[in-house]
Protein backbone atom coordinates (compact mmCIF):
# COMPACT_ATOMS: atom_id res chain seq x y z
CA UNK A 1 0.00 0.00 0.00
CA UNK A 2 1.33 3.39 -0.89
CA UNK A 3 2.46 5.70 1.89
CA UNK A 4 0.94 9.12 1.30
CA UNK A 5 2.86 10.82 4.10
CA UNK A 6 3.61 14.35 2.81
CA UNK A 7 7.26 15.33 2.64
CA UNK A 8 8.81 18.71 3.33
CA UNK A 9 11.53 20.26 1.15
CA UNK A 10 14.36 19.10 3.40
CA UNK A 11 13.15 15.49 3.39
CA UNK A 12 12.95 15.55 -0.40
CA UNK A 13 16.40 17.16 -0.73
CA UNK A 14 17.91 14.53 1.56
CA UNK A 15 16.29 11.71 -0.42
CA UNK A 16 17.52 13.16 -3.73
CA UNK A 17 21.10 12.64 -2.55
CA UNK A 18 20.51 8.90 -2.91
CA UNK A 19 18.55 9.11 -6.18
CA UNK A 20 20.98 10.01 -8.97
CA UNK A 21 19.44 11.93 -11.83
CA UNK A 22 16.15 12.62 -10.03
CA UNK A 23 15.10 16.24 -9.59
CA UNK A 24 12.15 18.26 -8.36
CA UNK A 25 10.19 20.36 -10.84
CA UNK A 26 7.36 22.20 -9.13
CA UNK A 27 5.46 19.56 -7.21
CA UNK A 28 6.82 16.62 -9.20
CA UNK A 29 9.75 14.27 -8.85
CA UNK A 30 11.29 13.73 -12.30
CA UNK A 31 13.93 11.73 -14.10
CA UNK A 32 14.95 11.14 -17.70
CA UNK A 33 16.20 7.63 -18.35
CA UNK A 34 18.40 7.41 -21.43
CA UNK A 35 19.18 4.16 -23.20
CA UNK A 36 21.89 3.12 -25.61
CA UNK A 37 19.63 0.93 -27.73
CA UNK A 38 16.11 -0.40 -28.09
CA UNK A 39 16.99 -3.73 -26.48
CA UNK A 40 17.63 -1.86 -23.21
CA UNK A 41 14.33 -0.03 -23.58
CA UNK A 42 12.48 -3.28 -24.24
CA UNK A 43 13.96 -4.78 -21.06
CA UNK A 44 13.07 -1.75 -18.93
CA UNK A 45 9.48 -1.06 -20.03
CA UNK A 46 7.97 -4.28 -18.60
CA UNK A 47 9.86 -3.63 -15.35
CA UNK A 48 8.44 -0.10 -15.28
CA UNK A 49 4.91 -1.44 -15.71
CA UNK A 50 5.36 -4.12 -13.05
CA UNK A 51 6.81 -1.62 -10.59
CA UNK A 52 3.92 0.78 -11.12
CA UNK A 53 1.44 -2.01 -10.40
CA UNK A 54 3.43 -3.30 -7.42
CA UNK A 55 3.77 0.18 -5.89
CA UNK A 56 0.18 1.13 -6.76
CA UNK A 57 1.51 4.55 -7.66
CA UNK A 58 1.05 5.76 -11.22
CA UNK A 59 3.50 8.29 -12.63
CA UNK A 60 3.23 10.14 -15.89
CA UNK A 61 5.79 9.03 -18.42
CA UNK A 62 6.74 10.00 -21.94
CA UNK A 63 8.70 7.77 -24.27
CA UNK A 64 10.74 9.61 -26.89
CA UNK A 65 11.97 6.81 -29.18
CA UNK A 66 14.03 9.09 -31.41
CA UNK A 67 16.04 10.15 -28.37
CA UNK A 68 15.94 6.72 -26.70
CA UNK A 69 14.61 8.53 -23.63
CA UNK A 70 11.92 7.74 -21.09
CA UNK A 71 10.85 10.66 -18.89
CA UNK A 72 9.13 9.89 -15.57
CA UNK A 73 7.17 12.44 -13.50
CA UNK A 74 5.55 11.47 -10.22
CA UNK A 75 3.54 13.32 -7.62
CA UNK A 76 0.72 12.43 -5.27
CA UNK A 77 -2.27 14.26 -6.69
CA UNK A 78 -4.51 13.56 -3.69
CA UNK A 79 -2.14 15.44 -1.38
CA UNK A 80 -1.08 18.10 -3.87
CA UNK A 81 2.63 17.38 -3.60
CA UNK A 82 5.38 14.88 -2.96
CA UNK A 83 4.88 12.02 -0.53
CA UNK A 84 6.75 8.96 0.61
CA UNK A 85 4.99 7.06 -2.19
CA UNK A 86 6.83 9.16 -4.77
CA UNK A 87 10.19 8.41 -3.18
CA UNK A 88 9.33 4.72 -2.88
CA UNK A 89 8.46 4.61 -6.57
CA UNK A 90 11.69 6.40 -7.55
CA UNK A 91 13.77 3.99 -5.45
CA UNK A 92 12.00 0.97 -6.93
CA UNK A 93 12.58 2.27 -10.47
CA UNK A 94 16.25 2.81 -9.70
CA UNK A 95 16.57 -0.80 -8.54
CA UNK A 96 14.94 -1.98 -11.77
CA UNK A 97 17.12 0.27 -13.93
CA UNK A 98 20.27 -1.22 -12.36
CA UNK A 99 19.21 -4.85 -12.76
ChimeraX attribute file (.defattr): number of C-alpha atoms within 10 A of each C-alpha:
attribute: neighborCount
match mode: 1-to-1
recipient: residues
	/A:1	8
	/A:2	14
	/A:3	14
	/A:4	15
	/A:5	13
	/A:6	16
	/A:7	16
	/A:8	11
	/A:9	10
	/A:10	9
	/A:11	12
	/A:12	19
	/A:13	14
	/A:14	10
	/A:15	15
	/A:16	17
	/A:17	11
	/A:18	10
	/A:19	15
	/A:20	10
	/A:21	12
	/A:22	19
	/A:23	17
	/A:24	17
	/A:25	10
	/A:26	10
	/A:27	14
	/A:28	20
	/A:29	23
	/A:30	22
	/A:31	20
	/A:32	16
	/A:33	17
	/A:34	14
	/A:35	15
	/A:36	10
	/A:37	12
	/A:38	11
	/A:39	9
	/A:40	13
	/A:41	18
	/A:42	10
	/A:43	13
	/A:44	20
	/A:45	15
	/A:46	11
	/A:47	17
	/A:48	16
	/A:49	11
	/A:50	14
	/A:51	18
	/A:52	16
	/A:53	11
	/A:54	13
	/A:55	16
	/A:56	13
	/A:57	18
	/A:58	17
	/A:59	18
	/A:60	11
	/A:61	14
	/A:62	11
	/A:63	15
	/A:64	11
	/A:65	12
	/A:66	6
	/A:67	11
	/A:68	15
	/A:69	17
	/A:70	18
	/A:71	15
	/A:72	19
	/A:73	21
	/A:74	24
	/A:75	24
	/A:76	22
	/A:77	11
	/A:78	7
	/A:79	11
	/A:80	11
	/A:81	18
	/A:82	24
	/A:83	23
	/A:84	19
	/A:85	23
	/A:86	29
	/A:87	20
	/A:88	15
	/A:89	22
	/A:90	23
	/A:91	15
	/A:92	17
	/A:93	19
	/A:94	16
	/A:95	11
	/A:96	16
	/A:97	15
	/A:98	7
	/A:99	9
